[in-house]
Amino acid sequence: MFTLDEFREAVKYGIKIVLKKKDEVVIGDDEDFSDYGLDSLTGISLVLEVEKYLDIDLGEFDIDEASTINLFFAKAKRTIEEFDA
C-alpha cells in the first residue's frame, strides 16, 4: 500500500507529465484538479501516470469523482482494498 505522501508525489509527477510542465507542480491536497488545468481527458492520463508511478492497477477509475489529491487518494485506497479483498 502507499502513503498519502507517496500518492501526492505520484499525482504531482503525473500532472507534470500530462500537462508537460517543466517547473515543479505545486497543488494543495484539496485543490480541484480542474483549477490546475486538468479536464476529463487529461484526468484519464493522470490516473494512468499515477498507476505507473505507484505500480498499481485502479481498473476503470473515474477521476471526475475524485477531483482533488485527498479525494483521489481515498478512492484509490478503497479501490485497492476492494481488489485485495
RODO-2510 file (C-alpha; in nm, 4 decimals, decimal comma):
residues 85
     n   res          X          Y          Z
     1     m     0,0000     0,0000     0,0000
     2     f     0,1040     0,3601    -0,0432
     3     t     0,1039     0,6559     0,1910
     4     l    -0,0587     0,9925     0,1282
     5     d     0,2883     1,1431     0,0810
     6     e     0,3785     0,8833    -0,1829
     7     f     0,0440     0,9328    -0,3527
     8     r     0,0819     1,3114    -0,3507
     9     e     0,4213     1,2782    -0,5205
    10     a     0,2724     1,0408    -0,7783
    11     v    -0,0053     1,2889    -0,8573
    12     k     0,2381     1,5795    -0,8868
    13     y     0,4594     1,3708    -1,1149
    14     g     0,1549     1,2716    -1,3212
    15     i     0,0378     1,6302    -1,3579
    16     k     0,3868     1,7337    -1,4673
    17     i     0,3924     1,4624    -1,7350
    18     v     0,0335     1,5050    -1,8540
    19     l     0,0436     1,8842    -1,8750
    20     k     0,4067     1,8870    -1,9952
    21     k     0,5160     2,1178    -1,7132
    22     k     0,8835     2,1989    -1,6715
    23     d     0,8509     2,3612    -1,3299
    24     e     0,7678     2,1939    -1,0021
    25     v     0,3974     2,1212    -0,9599
    26     v     0,2502     2,2976    -0,6586
    27     i    -0,1048     2,1878    -0,5816
    28     g    -0,2846     2,1656    -0,2494
    29     d    -0,4372     1,8411    -0,1294
    30     d    -0,7865     1,9916    -0,1550
    31     e    -0,7326     2,1968    -0,4711
    32     d    -0,9546     2,0848    -0,7571
    33     f    -0,7621     1,9355    -1,0498
    34     s    -0,9681     2,1450    -1,2922
    35     d    -0,8260     2,4580    -1,1269
    36     y    -0,4843     2,3307    -1,2320
    37     g    -0,5936     2,2779    -1,5927
    38     l    -0,6952     1,9126    -1,5967
    39     d    -1,0114     1,8072    -1,7763
    40     s    -1,1736     1,4659    -1,8193
    41     l    -0,9289     1,3543    -2,0903
    42     t    -0,6148     1,4666    -1,9121
    43     g    -0,7657     1,3218    -1,5933
    44     i    -0,7610     0,9771    -1,7526
    45     s    -0,3963     1,0265    -1,8414
    46     l    -0,3268     1,1385    -1,4834
    47     v    -0,4760     0,8152    -1,3477
    48     l    -0,2558     0,6126    -1,5850
    49     e     0,0569     0,8038    -1,4790
    50     v    -0,0239     0,7555    -1,1081
    51     e    -0,0791     0,3831    -1,1689
    52     k     0,2598     0,3546    -1,3401
    53     y     0,4392     0,5607    -1,0734
    54     l     0,2999     0,3531    -0,7863
    55     d     0,2871     0,0223    -0,9781
    56     i    -0,0823    -0,0242    -0,9032
    57     d    -0,3956    -0,1021    -1,1057
    58     l    -0,7054     0,1033    -1,0329
    59     g    -0,9174    -0,0631    -1,3003
    60     e    -1,1829     0,1580    -1,4554
    61     f    -1,1285     0,4603    -1,2349
    62     d    -1,3462     0,7715    -1,2744
    63     i    -1,1287     1,0697    -1,1820
    64     d    -1,4318     1,3012    -1,2036
    65     e    -1,5471     1,1532    -0,8719
    66     a    -1,2078     1,2241    -0,7144
    67     s    -1,1088     1,5720    -0,8240
    68     t    -0,8549     1,6546    -0,5514
    69     i    -0,5489     1,4749    -0,4170
    70     n    -0,7318     1,3845    -0,0945
    71     l    -1,0406     1,2519    -0,2769
    72     f    -0,8271     1,0685    -0,5340
    73     f    -0,6156     0,9127    -0,2561
    74     a    -0,9216     0,7967    -0,0591
    75     k    -1,0902     0,6485    -0,3667
    76     a    -0,7693     0,4819    -0,4873
    77     k    -0,7115     0,3309    -0,1438
    78     r    -1,0696     0,1947    -0,1327
    79     t    -1,0320     0,0548    -0,4847
    80     i    -0,7072    -0,1256    -0,3992
    81     e    -0,8590    -0,2647    -0,0782
    82     e    -1,1615    -0,3953    -0,2740
    83     f    -0,9312    -0,5660    -0,5273
    84     d    -0,7343    -0,7257    -0,2442
    85     a    -1,0452    -0,8478    -0,0590
***
